[in-house]
Amino acid sequence: MELLKKWLGHPEDIYNLLRFKMGGYRAVMPRVDPDSLECGLRTCYRYLNQTSRSFAAVIQALDGELRHAVCIFYLVLRALDTIEDDMTISLDVKVPMLHEFHSYLYQPEWKYMESKEKDRQVLEDFPTISMEFRNLSKVYQDVISDICHKMGVGMAEFLEKKVDSQHEWDKLEDAIVGQDTELANSMGLFLQKTNIIRDYLEDQMEGREFWPREVWSRYAKKLSDLAKPENIDMAVQCLNELITNALHHVPDVLTYLSRLKNQTVFNFCAIPQVMAIATLAACYNNKQVFRGVVKIRKGQAVTLMMDATNIQAVKAIMYQYVEEIFQKIPSTDPSSNKTRQIIASIRAMSLPSGPMASRHHYSPIYLSCAMLLAALSWQYLSTISKATEDYVQAGEN
């Protein structure tokens, strides 16, 4: 019955899950024929599907040579990030590894077998990944190696000190996303801040702290105190301030996306951004961030993947979710004025126009049919939901 209530509460999700399953994924996630790939590349795409959800989908939608390069790029950075995240590796071992990680790309036999992280397969079978890296064109190798070096050094720096100010928070994200240009940097910052905000509780449980002291110290003596039930009101205010900070990157995101001309590259860049704004809308003023995991709905996710294929659609999506945040702003929230101000700026850039203005306003007959379908076949739909847990696997079935 809980599943039935879930579907009835969002009947458009049923329609979009069915649309996605019955072919809608092909626009953003064309099938990759594993039999057409060499053994090493086939293994790399398997690791990609195992270690990512949304990124696996958009990477495999890129054009051929670029697709392989970005797949390897992702796995290299996933391996680097796995070392950083693994709290069982002592600092005297981890820091040198991060500094030298870019050099491992050219060491055919290098691997690391002692990680306890869930994505440790990318370290244990790093020889396969590094081999495919060395098979890439030199221009790709140079970019990947350079960014890997910069990120490793930046990660090592923040392992040995806490994130105090919001400026250092941005600097940490710069190190993690490895971007140089201002607009591209905002793209990475928006994604990484969203992940850090959403993953507060998981990071606390693993002994990691990425929220800036300059912000959380106004609400608690220790960052871990925000998870205590008696501090929930102050915790939510801290959460709202950090989300407001992250929203300041949206104007740059829209400007960057508006300059992209290649369709597959646009999809690759746009889909994670709309997933991020939807996640922030779900997290805003939400106590559940400090109690468990906040995720967007599966039907919501596939809708975003299918819709975010042009700049007007992305603007409409951004408008929709900042409006959702606006409706939840508490009048007593210390950051309320700043939140309203940045939302006003985003509105000015993303006012829906033309046919996109009616996004998600489905015909009543569609909604009625969807509700009837939910009532009659909710067990079947739960199977579809499970099948779309990993969007890539759904596309390849």
N, C-alpha and C positions, 0 to 999 in steps of 0.2 A: 504493500500500500504506500510505503514511503516513496518508492520509485514512481508510482502512479501520480502521487501529489506533485512530484518534481516535474514530470512531463506536463501535467495540467497547468502548472504554474508558468511554464514557458513553452507553449504549444509550438511556437516557431522553431524551437530546437529540433522537434521531430521532423518537420519538413526539411530543415537544412541538413540534418544527419542523413536522411534518406537521399537528398539531392547530392550530398557529398559521396555517399556510398555507391550511388548509381551512376557516377561519372563526373560529378562536379570537381573532384580532385584533379582531373586531368589538366585543367587550366593552369594550375599552379604546381602540380606534382606529377609530371609525366613519368611513365614507368621506366625504370632502369633495368635493362635485361642483364641479369647477372652472368648469363652464359657468354655474353659478348665481352666480358672483362677478363683480364689476366688474373691468375690466382691471387696475387698480392693485392691488387685493386679490389677484387671481390671481397677479400678479408677486410680491407679498410672500410668498405661500404657497410659491411656487417657490423663493424665496431661503431660506425657512425649511427646506425639505426639503434644500437644498444645503448649508446651514451647520450643521445639527444632525441627530442621529440620534434618541436617546431623547427629547429635548425636543420634536422635531417631532411625534412620535407622541402624547405626552400633551397637548400644546397643542391639537392638532386634535380631541382627545376632549372638550374643554370645550364648554359650551353656547354657542350662537350669538354674541351680542354680546361676551361675555367672551372667547370664542375669538379673535375678531378683535383685541380690545384686547391680549391677551397675546401674540399673534403679532407685532403691531407693537412692543410692549414688548421682546420678545426681539430683534428685528432692530435696534432702536435701541441696545440694550446691546451687541449683537454688533458694531455699527459702532464704538461707543465703545471696546470691548475690542480691536478690530482696530487702532485708532490706538495704544493703549497697547502692544500686542504688537509693533508694527512697529519693529524696531531700526534701520531705514534713515532714520527721521524723527529729525532732531536735536532735542535737548531744548528748544532755544530756540524751535522751532516746535511741538513736541508739547505742552509744558506749557500754553501759552495755548490750544491747541485743546481740551485736556481741560477747562480751566476754563470755556470758552465753549461747549462742545458742546451743552448744553441749549438754548442760544439758536438753534442751527442748525435746531431743530425748527420754528421759525417763520419761517425764511428759505427760501422756495420754491425758489430756484435753487442753494442751497449744495450742493456735492459736493466730493469730494477724489479726484483722479485719479492721485496719485503713490505710492500704497501698493503694496508688494510682497508683502503677505500673501495667503494663499490665499483668504481671505474678502473680498477687496477689492471685490467686486461690491456689497456693501451700502454702501460709501462712494461708489463711482462712480455708483450709481443712487439715492443718498440722496434726491433730489427725489421719487421715487415713494414711498419710505417715509415721508418727512415729510408728504407730501400726505395719505396715509392716516392718519397721526397726527392731522392737523388735522381729519379727518373724524370722529374719535372724539368721544364725549360729553366735555364739559368736565371731568367728574369723573375720567375716565381720563387726559385730557391733563395735568391738574394733578399726579396721582400720578406719571406717567411722567417728566414734566419735573423734578419735585422730586427723585426718586431719581437721575435722570440727572445732575443738578447735583451732588448729594452724592457720587456715585461718581466723577465726573470730578475733583472737588477732591481726594478721597482718593487716587485713582490718581496724580495729579500730585505729591502729597506724597511718596509712596514711590518715585517715579521718581528723586528727588533725594537719597535716602538708602537705606542698606541695612536689611534687616529684621534687627534684632539680637536682641531678646528674644522669648520666647513671647507676652508681652503685646502686643508690636508685631505679631507674626504674626496674633494675633486682630484687632488694629486694622486691619491690611491687609485681612483677609478682610471685616471690617465695611465697609470702603470699597468692596470689590469687589461684595459681595452687596447692599449698600444697604438693610439691614434696621434697624428701630428696636426692636421688641419683643424681649424676651429669648428666648422660645421660637422665634419666627420667625428670629431671628438664629442660633440653634443649627442650624436647618434649613439655612440658607445656609452657615454655617461648615463643617458636616459635608461638604457637597458640594464646596466650594471647597478645603478641605484635602485631600480625597481626590484631586482633580485635580492639585493641586500636588505631592503625594507621588508619584503615579503618573508625572507628567510630568517628573521630575527630569532625565533624560538629554536630552529634547527641549529643555527650558529652558536647560540648559547649552550645548547646541549653538547656541542662538540668542542666547546672551549674557545670559540672564535668571537671576536668583537670588531665589527666594522662600522657601527653607528658612531658619529662624531661626538666626542665628549662635550664640545662647545654647545651642542644641542641637548643631549640627554642629561647633562649635569644640572640643567635648570629644572628637571622634573624628578630626579632621583639621585641618591648618593652613589649608587653603583648601577651600571647598566643592567645587571641581572635583576635588580629590584623591580624593574618594570614588569616582570612576569608574575609578580606577587599579586594575588587578588585584591589586597587592600590598596594597591597602587594603580589600579586599572584606569581610573579617570585621568591621572597624570600621564600614564603610558600612552593612552589614546591621543592626548594633546601633543605629546612628543612625536608620535607616529604622523599626525596630521601636519606638523611642521616639516618633517622630512619629505613627505609627499609633495607639499607645496614647493620645497626646494627642487625636487625632481621635475616638477611641471615647468620650471623655467627653461628647460631644454627643448620643450615642444616646438616653439617657434623656429628654432634652428633645424629641428628634425623636418618640419614642413618645407623649409627653404631648401634643404639638401635634397629631399625627395623630388621636389619640383624640377630639379635640374637633371634628373636621370632620364635617359632616352631609351636605353635597352630594356625591353619588357622583363626579361628574366632577372636582370640585375635589379630592376625596380621591385619586383616581387620579393627577391631575396632580402632587400633592405627594408621594405615596407611592412611585411608580415610580422616580424618580431616587434616592430614599433607599435603596431596596433594591438598586439598581444600585451605589450607593456602598459599601454594606457588603460586597457580593460582590467588588467591586474591591479593597477593603482586605484581605479574606481572601486574595485571589490574590497581593497584593503582600507580605503579611506574611512576614518571614524569607526573602524571595525575592531571590536575587542578580541575577535577570534585570532587575530595576528599573534596575540600573546598567549593563546591557549592551544593552538594547533596549526593546521595548514590551510591557507586561503588559496583557492584555485578558481579560475574561471571555468564555466561549464563546458563540457565537450561540444555540445551543439553550438555554443557561443564561439568556441575556438574554430570550428570548421567554417562557420559563417564568416568570421574574420579572414580566414585564409582564402576563401572564395571571392570575397568582396574587395579586398585591398589590392586591386590590380591597376589602379590609376590614381592620380593625385586628387581628383575631386572626390573619389570614394574615400580616400584616406582622410581628407579634410572633414568629410561628413562623419566618419567614425570618431575622429578626435573630438568633434563638436558634441556628438552624442554622449561620450564618456565624461567630458569635462562638465557637461550639463548635469550628469548623474552625480558627480562630485559636488557641484554647486548646490544641488538640492539637499545634500547631507551636511552642509557646513553648519556647525552649531554656532549660535549667536554668541556664546560665551567662550568660544575657542580663541586662545591668544593669537593664533595665526590667521584668524578668519579674514581680516582685511587684506592681508597679503595673498591669501588664497583667492579671494574675489578678484583682486587686481590681475593676477596672472591668468586667471580664467577669462577675464575681459580681453586680455591681449590675444589669447588663443582663439576666442570667439571671433575677433576681428579678422584673423587670418583664415578661419575655417568655416565661415558662415556658409551653410549649404545652399547650393543653387541648382536650378534645373531639376532633372529627374532624381538626382541624389537626395534632394530635400525630403523625399518621402521614404527614405531608407527605413526598412523594418516596419513600415505601415502596410501590412499584408491585407489583402482583401478579406472581408469577414467570412467569405465562403471557404477560403484556405484555412483560416483559423478554426472554423467549425469542423471542417473535415479532419484537421489535425487533432482536435480534442476528441473526436469520435474514434479516430485511429488509436489514440492513447488509451482510451477506455477499453477498446476491444482487443488490443494486441500489445499490451505493455510488456509482456514476457518476451515477445519477439524483439521488441525495441531494446530491451536490456542486453540482448545478444549483440545487437548492432553497436550499442554503446561500448561494450567490451571490445568489440572488433576495432573500434576507432580510438581505443586508448592510446595507441601509437599510430599517429597519422600516416607515417610512412608505410607501416605494415598494411594499413587499410588500403593505401593506394596500390600496393603491389599485389594484393590478393586477387 
